[in-house]
């Protein structure tokens, strides 16, 4: 019996040793067969664009056939959806107006500007279809289409690359690399930087107004940014000066009067000796940020956006240094919506005030002073304890913030699904939007949203 046990034990140890050795040899052999796969981006372009919100206007640029769209799609896109146009094109910049969008692109064929959406006032240039002898004007562009910028002799494709652009309610303003300004669309209030023509017909118009930036700011300065309000236009120069034109009934041109005209003039007041580095306006209330981190404002202040005093003016026609924001630190970003304002300080704290959905829940709809939102609302937690907000923005009815991880958080009115949260309910606290990329810029339309992103890999 002992002999049998000894024999069985010896055989068991021997077989176990053999099996273990075989496994080691097998694993070593498989190592040489393992393929090393290097992750590559899904497309060669640096940026991709996601869109969501109301799509029946064509502003999302995702449709290719109206009849099929009516059969297969709803009138809204509730989740961030990647634009096929951004897969096929190298998009450099985006802007969103009231029911239309524009895209700055880098292409080999010399086309530098595309647009989609409403074109009832030729805000996307003249877009025609049908027979050349009997063309029909297109009021709706469902997929991004080239906008032909008129060139003069000798201008190159590089000259016509878009430096900056902005869209208003029904007008579009573009500044190119060579300092030329192009304006198109509705000019009823002079927002296209030209004289107002009584009873002018904008539908089917071929007019794209062209002027030189030097004619506005002189030879020693140049335009670095353009911001469109609802029906007015503002230019920011390298030296920090602000030039405006358009609708001024609420004082939003900042020229010291409430008149409306197409004459471009410098906004002075308290910013006359300041170097302004950013402007913000989604409607008719304007915020300006200087290089010292101080905020100035002008325009509509019916909800206390610019002054919380009991007898404060509801319309301010000259830039003022805001006392509201004193005591919250040096500021590095600003955003102005329809009835509310938002600022970001250098510590990454977001402050909101005014009237609307401010981010403090369903029971807080008005604040006369800036109140900060908790960092935890923007992704700071135990797993990402260093996350902080790096930029902010807003539309007429909704707000957004991008954190250091490239995540986008949105809140506000959501009637058209333009928060990208999968539903139409209003969002009372900042909530992360599921964008499949690192968000670098957001364009806030009145009923749709665009996000310019970099791939994760």
Secondary structure, DSSP 8 states (H G I E B T S, - for coil): -HHHHHHHHHHHHHHHHHHHHHHHHHHHHHHTT--------SSS-S-EEEEEEE-TTSTT---S-HHHHHHH--SEEEEEEE-HHHHHSEEEEEEE-SSEEEEEEE-TTS--EEEEEE-TTSTT---EEEETTEEEE-SEEEEEEE------TT--TTTTSEEEEEE-SSEEEEEETTSEEEEEE--TTSTTSS---TT---TT----EEEETHHHH-TT--EEEEEE-SSEEEEEETTS-EEEEE--TTSTT-SSS---EEEEEE--GGGTTS-EEEEE-SSSEEEEEETTS-EEEEEE-TTSSS--STT--SEEEEEEE-STTTTS--EEEEEE-SSEEEEEETTS-EEEEEES--SS-TT--EEEEEEEE-GGGGT-SSSSTT--EEEEEE-SSEEEEEETTS-EEEEE--TTSTT-BSSSS-EEEEEEE--SSEEEEEEE-SSEEEEEEE---
